[in-house]
Amino acid sequence: MLRRTLLLLAGAMALVSNPALAQDAEAAISSADTAWLLASTALVLLMTPALAFFYGGLVRAKNALNTMMMSFVALGVSGVIWAVAGYSLAFGEGGAFIGDFSMAFLNGVGLEPNGTIPHLLFMAFQGTFFIITAALISGAVVERMRFGPYVFFIALWGLLVYSPICHWVWGGGWIADLGALDFAGGAVVHVNAAAGAVVAALLLGTRRDYGRLALLPHHVPFVLLGAGLLWFGWFGFNGGSALAADGIAVLAFVNTLLAPAATLVVWNLVDFMRTGKATAVGAATAIVVGLVAITPAAGFVSPMSAIALGAFAALPSYFVIQWRARTRLDDSLDVFAAHGVGGITGALLTGVLADSVWNGGADGLFFGNAAQLGIQALSIVAVFAYSAAMTFVILKAIGLVMDLRADKKAESIGLDVLNHGEEAYSDGEGALLLLDEEINGDGYSNGIPVIASPPVEELESV
């Protein structure tokens, strides 16, 4: 016992007398932090399939699989690109604008500490953000963008848009140097994706039936399921962004509970006062708006401020959705209203409500630091402008070598069968399934003769 005590004392004296040893001890990996980030990474990854259900339920049945696949394909394409080059461009040293290729192909990314978690785990956690941000844009182009060009688009967009912006804010770039607050991705994820979505929607134009037919959600329970799973995953999205199992993680976790709850209450009240009904799609949208709005503020504001932020965020997004429906902007699933307006609102209110009593460092306008609001506004403008401009360039470049948009016939039939050879349901619009004779040109499907489908003109007249 005495010998053990003496050894412990000797070790403590060595740490005090040798700063290098003390630094090594501080940099040691924490089992608790690692466990929390492992769970958080899995939770954020779940959000992409959740988004697929949310988006998939909002479209017509003939495009349900195609819409869901636009999210699922990001799990593969964006996941690989992040490991190959995206992570290095986002978090490599580089300069003020972008990182470098020093960690390309995960060079030097191993089990060494990054803070109190393994470097490899930090890379994986950030990769789940990269994946879902690309998938978010699909909500503006569903039911009309060809699948191949879409895959090329999200690949290029991730490297040329997401990675630089991530570096600006989280990788030591120029927005980080300004002191902008973005706890879990209000600008990096939501404003960024919304800017790309608006440009993509404008370039592709409206859907064939937009403004002529009621383009109703085909499966509202899917929408509710997706919203519920998104909320579940968002606890990892925000809580995990503390990068530790500590008090800030608890604060972000609780704020992620409270803010969407407040948004849901206000949204339902406004919906009821305006229409006399509280719709399920409205409730699901409210949850997402509240989650988006609290994202930049989650670790910077008090729980009561989170409730106020969530309640206020319902109003601009709600009325922008009403306005958008009367325009020719076919942002099909309201990516801009939910993620753009919600993200902008949350980022600005972070500059108002941030409180150093809770976060240990940053104050907003209400707590004596008016400059923070200006910094937040500048970061939003910069992110939106860069994302919009680069999205335009990328889509125009892809459009030079392949058609971005499905033709009218394909839109009429639905993109599920033509792009994936499958359909979500075997009844209803499943009457349009047997089209392989048009695809193969020989009247056979895998060697089996098929019955010709009626001409599209006849189907449209029914």
TAVENSUL-V476424 format. One record per backbone hydrogen bond with DSSP energy under -1.0 kcal/mol. CO is the residue of the C=O (numbers start at 1). NH is the residue of the N-H. Records with the same first field share a line. If there is no record, write none. Layout:
# TAVENSUL-V476424
CO = NH ; NH
This chain:
# TAVENSUL-V476424
1 = 5
2 = 6
3 = 7
4 = 8
5 = 9
6 = 10
7 = 11
8 = 12
9 = 13
10 = 14
11 = 15
12 = 16
13 = 17
14 = 18
18 = 22
19 = 23
20 = 24
21 = 25
22 = 26
23 = 27
25 = 28
30 = 34
31 = 35
32 = 36
33 = 37
34 = 38
35 = 39
36 = 40
37 = 41
38 = 42
39 = 43
40 = 44
41 = 45
42 = 46
45 = 48
46 = 50
47 = 51
48 = 52
49 = 53
50 = 54
51 = 55
52 = 56
53 = 57
57 = 219
59 = 218
60 = 63
61 = 64
62 = 416
63 = 67
64 = 68
65 = 69
66 = 70
68 = 72
69 = 73
73 = 77
74 = 79
76 = 80
77 = 81
78 = 82
79 = 83
80 = 84
81 = 85 ; 86
82 = 87
84 = 105
85 = 89
86 = 90
87 = 91
88 = 92 ; 100
89 = 99
96 = 174
98 = 95
101 = 104
103 = 106
104 = 107
106 = 109
110 = 120
112 = 119
114 = 117
116 = 30
117 = 114
118 = 122
119 = 123
120 = 124
121 = 125
122 = 126
123 = 127
124 = 128
126 = 130
127 = 131
128 = 132
129 = 133
130 = 134
131 = 135
132 = 136
135 = 138
136 = 139
137 = 140
138 = 141
139 = 333
141 = 144 ; 145
144 = 406
146 = 150
147 = 151
148 = 152
149 = 153
150 = 154
151 = 155
152 = 156
153 = 157
154 = 158
155 = 159
156 = 160
157 = 161 ; 162
158 = 163
161 = 165
162 = 166
163 = 167
164 = 168
165 = 169
166 = 170 ; 171
167 = 173
168 = 176
173 = 177
174 = 178
175 = 180
185 = 189 ; 190
186 = 191
187 = 192
189 = 193
190 = 194
191 = 195
192 = 196
193 = 197
194 = 198
195 = 199
196 = 200
197 = 201
198 = 202
199 = 203
200 = 204
201 = 205
207 = 210
209 = 212 ; 213
214 = 216
219 = 223
220 = 224
221 = 225
222 = 226
223 = 227
224 = 228
225 = 229
226 = 230
227 = 231
228 = 232
229 = 233
230 = 234
233 = 236 ; 237
234 = 238
235 = 239
236 = 240
239 = 242
240 = 243
244 = 246
246 = 250
247 = 251
248 = 252
249 = 253
250 = 254
251 = 255
252 = 256
254 = 258
255 = 259
258 = 262
259 = 263
260 = 264
261 = 265
262 = 266
263 = 267
264 = 268
265 = 269
266 = 270
267 = 271
268 = 272
269 = 273
270 = 274
271 = 275
272 = 276
279 = 283
280 = 284
281 = 285
282 = 286
283 = 287
284 = 288
285 = 289
286 = 290
287 = 291
288 = 292
289 = 293
290 = 294
291 = 295
294 = 298
296 = 183
297 = 300 ; 301
300 = 355
302 = 306
303 = 307
304 = 308
305 = 309
306 = 310
307 = 311
308 = 312
309 = 313
312 = 315
313 = 317
314 = 318
315 = 319
316 = 320
317 = 321
318 = 322
319 = 323
320 = 324
321 = 325
323 = 326
324 = 327
328 = 330
329 = 331
330 = 332
331 = 334
334 = 338
335 = 339 ; 340
336 = 341
339 = 343
340 = 344
341 = 345
342 = 346
343 = 347
344 = 348
345 = 349
346 = 350
347 = 351
349 = 353
350 = 354
351 = 365
352 = 366
354 = 364
355 = 358 ; 359
356 = 360
364 = 367 ; 369
365 = 368
369 = 372
371 = 375
372 = 376
373 = 377
374 = 378
375 = 379
376 = 380
377 = 381
378 = 382
379 = 383
380 = 384
381 = 385
382 = 386
383 = 387
384 = 388
385 = 389
386 = 390
387 = 391
388 = 392
389 = 393
390 = 394
391 = 395
392 = 396
393 = 397
394 = 398
395 = 399
398 = 401 ; 402
404 = 146
407 = 411
408 = 412
409 = 413
410 = 414
415 = 419
416 = 420
417 = 421
427 = 430
428 = 431
429 = 432
430 = 433
433 = 435
435 = 438 ; 439
436 = 440
437 = 441
443 = 450
445 = 448
448 = 445
455 = 459
456 = 460
457 = 461
